[in-house]
Amino acid sequence: MNQSQRDMMYMRRCLQLAANGMGHTAPNPMVGCVIVKDGKVVGEGYHQRCGGYHAERNAILSLQGRERQSALEGATLYVNLEPCSHYGKTPPCADLIVESGVRRVVCCNDDPNPLVAGKGFAKLEAAGIEVVRHVMEEVGRELNRRFFTYMEQRRPYVILKWAESADGFMAPQGNKKYWISDSYQTIMSHKMRAMEAAILVGSETYLADRPQLSARLYAGEQPLPVVLDRRGRLSDVPEHWLHLRCESIDEVMRILFERKVQSLIVEGGRQILDAFIAARLYDEVIVFRGMGLLHAGLRAPSIPAVSKNRVHII
């Protein structure tokens, strides 16, 4: 096995560790770290929660007491995102790496955050540390697609979600109540809610269903409930909800970006879903398809052919 193959092998492990933070790190990215000395893994860690230690610090702290320095001296550190170079809720990881004695750093993705954006690598190289970049870059971008969308496009990563019958209807004729999803799909929907930062419906859905927009059937974080009330019809929205009275989808994106909402599920009715589709402000579509037939009623949205690679049927 050559050096390039070894780097990819340890980077895969970094990405595995990083994924453990799914649903807990936003608005921070998911990051894993592996420390290798003399062909052996001597330390591992990942960013577990926003506000907690970063992956690099957790990996270094995983080394035991007096043996830590000897294990780090001359080691290679693998991390899937450029080490931070600024003070936030924790000290800069680039400084920690420089002080540790590590002599080589292998990284997957550059950090687009303007507070970092190459400054982390510059600190490492100025200290004489060899830096290898862009190992498994596309895999890393896919894992942290929410973070990269948020930073590069200045908006949340948007997931459109709805349930439809086997023949493509969202609801039967006459506004009758009809439950399309089965119990498994309902639990999967709540798991999905726990993985994302916020969930949005329109005023029509709010008035008709009084949804909770919670992840109550799955252990995890609770999303921020958002209601888009373009006509100003609602007066009883709970205080913990975000009540948006703006007209434009672009304005919705701006407000959510400023509130550091990294990802958004749009669970609204047909009108809201069509508005996001028309504005081309979505990144992924998830459809919960039931087994029953409705034959008539409210048709499910139509997704442009160019988006098919991001459509998931459950």
N, C-alpha and C positions, 0 to 999 in steps of 0.2 A: 504494500500500500504506500503510495507516494504522499508527499505533504499536502497536496491539493485534496486528495481523497480523505486524508485524516481530518483536514479542516472541515470538510463537508459533514463527516460523521459526527464530529463534536457540535457543529452548528445545528444539526438535526436535533440533538439532545437539548440544546439551548431553546429551540423553538417548542419542543415538547414541554419543557419546564415553563416557558412563557405562557403557554395556553392554560396553565393552571390558574392564572389570574383572570380568566374570562368572566366578565360580569362584575368584577370587583375593583378594577384599577382606574376606570374612567374618571376624569378626562385624560388620565395618563395612559400611555401605551402598555401593552403586555410585553414584559422583558424577562428573559431567562439568562443565566450566566453559568458557565462551566470553567473550572480552573484545572489545567492539565500540567503535570510535572513528570518528566522522564517517561512519557507514554502512558501515564496513569491519571485517572480523574481523582483529584485530591479535594475538590470543593465544588459545591453546587448551590444555587439559590435562584429565586425568582421574585419579582415584585408582586407582593401578595395583595396589597390594598393601597389606594390613594392616600397619601399622607404617611405611609409606612416606609421602611427602608427600601431602597432600590435593589435591583437584582445583584449588582456587583458587591454591594456591602453585605447582603445576605450570604452570598457565596463565600466571601472572605471570612465572615463570622462563623461559617460552618466548619472552618478549620479549628482544630483544638489548640487552645492556650499557647504553651511554649513552643509547640511544633509549627505554629502558624508561619512565623517568619521564614524558617528554613524551607517550608513547603512552597512559599510564594516566590522566594528568590530565584529568578531565572525562569519562572513558569510562563505558560501561555494562557491568557484569559480570553475566552470566547463569550461574546455577547451579541444579541441580535439587534441592538440599536446603539448608535453612537453614545458613548458615556456623556452624561450631562456635565456642563462646565460652569454652572451658575448656582447660586444659593436659592433654593426654594423652600419647601418644607423640610428638606434634608440638605446636607452639604454636598458639594460637587463630587460626583463619582470619579471624574477625571483626576482630581487631586488625590483621591484615595488610592487610585491605581498607581499613580506616580510614586506615592509614598510606600507602596506595598512591596516593591522589588520585582514586580512582574516585568518581563522584558519584551513580551510580544502580545499584541492584542489583535484578535480576528473578529471582524464585525460583519453583520448582515446588511443593515440599512443605515444610511445617513439620517440624522434627525432633522426634519424640516422646521422644527420650532426655531423661530428667529433668535431665541435666547441661547441656542446651541449652534445649529447650522454650521458645522465645521470647526467650531471653537474647541470642542472636546478632543477631536483628533489632533488639532494644532498643539494643545497642551501636552498630549502624549508624545508626539514627535519631537517637540522642543526638549523633552526630558530624555530623548534618546531611545524611546520605546518604538519598536517596529510595529507598524499598523498595516493590517491587511483588510481591505474593504470589499463590500459587495459580494460576499460569499452567500449563495442561495438567496439573492436579493429579492426575486419575485415571490418566493415562498414567504419570506418575511413580510412583504407588502400585503400579501393576501391575509396573513394572520392579523395584521394591524390595519386592515383596510378602513376601519372606522377612524382611527387616529390620523391616518394619512389624508383621508377625505376632509376631515375637520380642519387640519392644518393647511392643506394645499388649496382647498376650495372654499374655505371659511364658511362652512355650513356643516350640519350634522350629516352623518351617513344615514340615508333614508331607505327604510324597508316598507314597501306597501304590502298589506296583508288583508286577506278576506277569506270567507268561506263560501263555497258554491256547490250547488247540487251536481250530480253526475252529468246533467245536461246543461250546465252552465248558467244557472240562475242563482242570484243572491237571496231572493225572497219570493214567496208565492204571491199571486194576485190578491188584491184586497187587503194588504197589510196584515195578513194573518200571521200569528206567531208560528214559526217553524224552526226547529233546531237542526241545523245541517250537520255539524261536527259530532263525532262520537266521543266517548269519554277519553280515549287515548289521545285524540287530536286536541281535545280541550286541555289536557295536562301538558301536551307539547306546546300549546299556545302560551300557557302560563310560564313554562320554562323559557320560552323565547322572550317573554316580557322581562323576566329576571335578568336576562343577558344584556338588555338595552337600557339606555339612559332615560328615555321618555316615550310616551305613547299618546297619540293624538286622535281625537274624534271631532266631528262637526256638531253644530248645535242641534241638527235634526236627530242625529243618533243619540245625543245627550237627552233630549226631550222624550224621545220614544222609548229608550231602554234604561235610562239612568244607570249607565255602566259604572262599575267600580274601578276598572282599568288597573287592577292589581295583579300580582303574581301569587295570589293566596293559595294556589294548589301546588306550588313548587317552592322549596326552600331556597331563598336567595334574596338579592336586593330588590327593592320595590321601585318601579319606574316612576318618573314624574308624570302625573296625569295632566294632559293639556287639552283644552277645548277651544276650537276655532269658532268664534261667534261673530261672523262678519256683519250680521244685521243687528247686533246688539239686543238679542232676544232674551238672554239669560240673566236672571237676577239672583239665583240661589246656588251658584257654583261654590263648592267647598273651598275653604281658605287655603288648603294645601295644594289645590290645583293651580295651574297656570291658565288664566282666562285671557285669551287673545281676541281683541276686537278689531284687528286689522283686516284689510281686504285682500292684499296681495300675498301670494305664496312666497315671493322673494322677501317680503317683510317678515313673514313667519321665520324664514331661515336666518335672517339677520338677528332677530331677537333671541332665537335659540342659540346661535353661535355666541352671542354676547353673554348668555347665561352659562356658557361652557357645556352645553348639551351636545355630547359627542355623537350620539346615535338616536334615531327616532323611528318608532313604528307608527305608521299611519293605518289606523283601524276604522277610519270613518266610513260613512255611507258612500254610495256610488258618486255623488256629486263631488265630495272631497277627493276621492281617489282619482276621478277624471281630471280634477284641477292639477294635481301633482303630475299626472301623466302628460297632460297638455304642456305643462311648464318644463317637462323633462327633468324634474327634480326628484329623482329616485335612483337608487343604486341596485336594488334587489326586490324581487317580488316573491312572496310566499303565499301559496293558495292551499287551503285546506278543503279538499274535495270530498264531499259526502257520497254515499252509495245510492241515495234515493233520487228519484226523478220528480221534477216539479211540472214539466211540460210547458209552463207559462209563468210569467211574473217579471221581476226585475232582473234584467240580464247583468251578468258579471262584467267588469271592465274588459276592454280589449287592449292587449299589450302590443306595441309596435314590434315587428319582426326583429329589429336590431337588438331588442332586449332579451331575446329568448334564452341566451346563455346565462342569464341571471334569474331565471324563473324556476322556482322549486315547487313541485306538487307533492303534497303530503296527504 
